[in-house]
Amino acid sequence: MIKYIGSKRKLVDQLLAVTAALPDVHTVLDLFSGTARVGRAWKERGYLVTANDHNEYAYWIAQCYVGVERDRWLSPASELLAQLDALPGAPGYFTKTFCEDARYFQPKNGARVDAIREAIAGMSLPLPLQAIALVSLMEAADRVDSTVGLQMAYLKSWAARAHNDLQLRMPELVVGPSGNVLMLDALQCAGTGSYDVAYLDPPYNQHKYRNNYHVWESLVRWDKPEVYGIANKRIDCKSYTSAFNSRVQIHDALQALVDAVRARYLIVSFNDEGYVSEAQLQAILQRRGPTAVLRVDYQRYVGAKIGIYNPSGVKTGTVGKLRNQELIFVVACDGQLPAGLVELGAEMP
Ligand SMILES: C[S@@+](CC[C@H](N)C(=O)[O-])C[C@H]1O[C@@H](n2cnc3c(N)ncnc32)[C@H](O)[C@@H]1O
């Protein structure tokens, strides 16, 4: 899977345990699906998942991991990926924009991306094969990129992995019910159906996902947009907004979302470094029902550890906070929190 800020990779086990503790859960809505790691894990456990995210790269990732029926598509997808992986490089928009004018990838790998992406565009593939091909290409490019995992900037000197040759691999598809995938603003999505569980994992600060992952957005859309700045971001990054990235709007946006979503239970991820305080979020959630909270300690992103030496190896600062706490809130909209949550260490109201 791609490197992604805010991915709940390390919280998947806790989220599965919380879901399993809730009675009669069959349908789950993941309103901010990102890498679809959580949705994929639910699918594997047999839940019927609806994944939503308003960025198009996330839509294709969710199609691949939540939507695709593995047994039906694995074999044709293997043939397709072998065919695409054999294509020689053919430099085009991607190479010029992201390897020459900027330095996210080595030009030899950019040329392979161009060739493969043009081939996908010319093939009129059925949606599951298109999803597998696009995600395979994104993941292959991610393995040879020269960034710290954000596309706001590239490294001054090439990352060692950037010299490797780009190679397509089969995404790790899972067996489970084929889910639904949407690409809507979360608030709009909240009104589209009702579910046993709705999972909310919104952005919690000013960092905008479209801007952080603009290369993936351009790769999947293949609209070859005008770009700007040293990072060569898509021009639409200037107008892209999410109420959840705004200090002024986030409180009311969360409240509107929590009020609108139709589910028997809400599961909400919360990080203690965001714009909304724990007490504020508690107050918003309690409007829907009794709320339990699970606290999970985990190691912070690596930048907190490495950003303290200058290029000559001299210590220039103190180590930042190395651990932070992720909170998982569980709200019983029908009024009854199951006792099983206590065994998981949840604080009950
Ligand atoms: C914290 S990340 C979710 C990470 C995800 N749970 C995972 O494990 O990868 C937040 C996601 O919300 C999406 N997003 C931001 N604003 C949104 C909005 N208004 N509507 C829908 N999705 C939004 C972003 O594209 C991003 O993928």
The ligand as an SDF file (V2000), in Angstrom:
LIG
                    3D

 27 29  0  0  0  0  0  0  0  0999 V2000
   -7.1230   10.6280    7.9580 C   0  0  0  0  0  0  0  0  0  0  0  0
   -7.3540   10.2600    6.2700 S   0  0  0  0  0  0  0  0  0  0  0  0
   -8.1760    8.7080    6.3060 C   0  0  0  0  0  0  0  0  0  0  0  0
   -7.2080    7.5880    6.4080 C   0  0  0  0  0  0  0  0  0  0  0  0
   -7.8310    6.2120    6.2590 C   0  0  0  0  0  0  0  0  0  0  0  0
   -8.6890    5.8580    7.3710 N   0  0  0  0  0  0  0  0  0  0  0  0
   -6.7220    5.1780    6.1030 C   0  0  0  0  0  0  0  0  0  0  0  0
   -6.5660    4.3060    6.9830 O   0  0  0  0  0  0  0  0  0  0  0  0
   -5.9850    5.2690    5.1170 O   0  0  0  0  0  0  0  0  0  0  0  0
   -8.6420   11.3620    5.8310 C   0  0  0  0  0  0  0  0  0  0  0  0
   -9.1960   11.1730    4.4060 C   0  0  0  0  0  0  0  0  0  0  0  0
  -10.2980   12.0590    4.2540 O   0  0  0  0  0  0  0  0  0  0  0  0
  -10.3780   12.4730    2.8910 C   0  0  0  0  0  0  0  0  0  0  0  0
  -11.1870   13.7100    2.9120 N   0  0  0  0  0  0  0  0  0  0  0  0
  -10.8060   14.9400    3.3360 C   0  0  0  0  0  0  0  0  0  0  0  0
  -11.8630   15.7930    3.3160 N   0  0  0  0  0  0  0  0  0  0  0  0
  -12.9310   15.0760    2.8700 C   0  0  0  0  0  0  0  0  0  0  0  0
  -14.2990   15.3910    2.6430 C   0  0  0  0  0  0  0  0  0  0  0  0
  -14.7770   16.6280    2.8780 N   0  0  0  0  0  0  0  0  0  0  0  0
  -15.1180   14.4150    2.1930 N   0  0  0  0  0  0  0  0  0  0  0  0
  -14.6470   13.1540    1.9480 C   0  0  0  0  0  0  0  0  0  0  0  0
  -13.3450   12.8100    2.1340 N   0  0  0  0  0  0  0  0  0  0  0  0
  -12.5060   13.7550    2.6060 C   0  0  0  0  0  0  0  0  0  0  0  0
   -8.9270   12.6210    2.4600 C   0  0  0  0  0  0  0  0  0  0  0  0
   -8.7820   12.4690    1.0710 O   0  0  0  0  0  0  0  0  0  0  0  0
   -8.2370   11.4990    3.2610 C   0  0  0  0  0  0  0  0  0  0  0  0
   -8.0560   10.3450    2.4820 O   0  0  0  0  0  0  0  0  0  0  0  0
  1  2  1  0
  2  3  1  0
  2 10  1  0
  3  4  1  0
  4  5  1  0
  5  6  1  0
  5  7  1  0
  7  8  2  0
  7  9  1  0
 10 11  1  0
 11 12  1  0
 11 26  1  0
 12 13  1  0
 13 14  1  0
 13 24  1  0
 14 15  1  0
 14 23  1  0
 15 16  2  0
 16 17  1  0
 17 18  1  0
 17 23  2  0
 18 19  1  0
 18 20  2  0
 20 21  1  0
 21 22  2  0
 22 23  1  0
 24 25  1  0
 24 26  1  0
 26 27  1  0
M  CHG  2   2   1   9  -1
M  END
$$$$
